[in-house]
Amino acid sequence: MGRRCCWWRRRLQVVACLGAAILLLCAALRALRPAFENKALGSIWLGGARKSPLQRLHDLDQGTRSPLAEVHRQRRDLLRRACARHSRRQRLLRPEDLRHVLVDDAHGLLYCYVPKVACTNWKRVLLALRGRARGDPHAIPAHEAHAPGLLPSLADFRPAEINRRLRDYLAFLFVREPFERLASAYRNKLARPYSSAFQRRYGTRIVRRLRPRAHPDALACGHDVRFAEFLTYLLDPRTRRDEPFNEHWERAHALCHPCLLRYDVVGKFETLAEDAAFVLSLVGAPGLRFPAPPRPKAAPARDQAQRLFQDISPFYQHRLFDLYKMDFLLFNYSAPSYLRLH
Ligand SMILES: *[C@@H]1O[C@H](CO)[C@@H](O)[C@H](O)[C@H]1NC(C)=O
């Protein structure tokens, strides 16, 4: 009972409050707390026919815990403690904070997508859950998975509707070691020949700003930006004054706001297959398999990040670590050993 009370109390307390009107709703939710504690949530989910993913997670936390459920409980606790320790005074959530949170009403899911962390495959899975491609995520092309408007965002709903979903749905996100994600973004969007749209948009901007006597080809195409130049661009205060970082290199905490929203499952790219299977077991969609990446990538990703960072001066390494520090702290990543921070 004690644990169960805590669980719901925390969840209700963290239900986000959107503006003054919603503060009232939050107050109402708190008043409702005893009712929630006495009622099995499964019975109010879809007329009681099926358990919601959130209810399944709750059951796991009550019963004899599987080792995997225990790992996820510890990650949630660590995130909550890190938020209490490191995040600045809580502010109110704004609808635009929720743009990356995708909604599956049929299954009761909220997924905050972080680019470069298997988000294409998660979007495929969410589309397959909606019956697209006869439920086979593998059959959905990447461009279709990213097509705007196919998956509703939590930002599209009215505040009361947002709060209901935040309260009742299982919210999850997937994160990745911040510098491996950054190295992956650089390689994918700026270093590869097929990323010409990104190179024209961001590469040319970086060349114009950083190279006094740039070659006309580089000015026109932005195709040869070096990693050091990319980092200089990220650390330049003008960059974020002009507009927010592009989502491929924006910090995960700034995309998903894990200290304002309550996440029930924090998945990691480093253990993608197990964590994805855990989420899908909560969804209760037998037969749905998370698309496997083409080959195991964990070790090479680290090597590639290390190779890119070895040419970066300790001064810049330090400043970059500061920029991404919250992602390291909130998601329990330690500073990579190849950095020269001292
Ligand atoms: C945090 O990371 C450390 C070191 O990798 C690990 O031993 C520990 O289990 C992690 N804690 C959680 C809650 O994931």
PDBQT file of the ligand as one rigid body, heavy atoms in Angstrom, charges set to zero:
ROOT
HETATM    1  C1  LIG A 401      24.143   4.761 -13.274  1.00  0.00    +0.000 C 
HETATM    2  O1  LIG A 401      25.381   4.485 -13.887  1.00  0.00    +0.000 OA
HETATM    3  C2  LIG A 401      26.244   3.684 -13.105  1.00  0.00    +0.000 C 
HETATM    4  C3  LIG A 401      27.585   3.614 -13.826  1.00  0.00    +0.000 C 
HETATM    5  O2  LIG A 401      27.433   3.264 -15.148  1.00  0.00    +0.000 OA
HETATM    6  C4  LIG A 401      25.610   2.314 -12.891  1.00  0.00    +0.000 C 
HETATM    7  O3  LIG A 401      26.440   1.490 -12.128  1.00  0.00    +0.000 OA
HETATM    8  C5  LIG A 401      24.278   2.498 -12.200  1.00  0.00    +0.000 C 
HETATM    9  O4  LIG A 401      23.607   1.262 -12.085  1.00  0.00    +0.000 OA
HETATM   10  C6  LIG A 401      23.399   3.466 -12.982  1.00  0.00    +0.000 C 
HETATM   11  N1  LIG A 401      22.198   3.751 -12.225  1.00  0.00    +0.000 N 
HETATM   12  C7  LIG A 401      20.980   3.690 -12.776  1.00  0.00    +0.000 C 
HETATM   13  C8  LIG A 401      19.862   3.988 -11.870  1.00  0.00    +0.000 C 
HETATM   14  O5  LIG A 401      20.786   3.436 -13.934  1.00  0.00    +0.000 OA
ENDROOT
TORSDOF 0
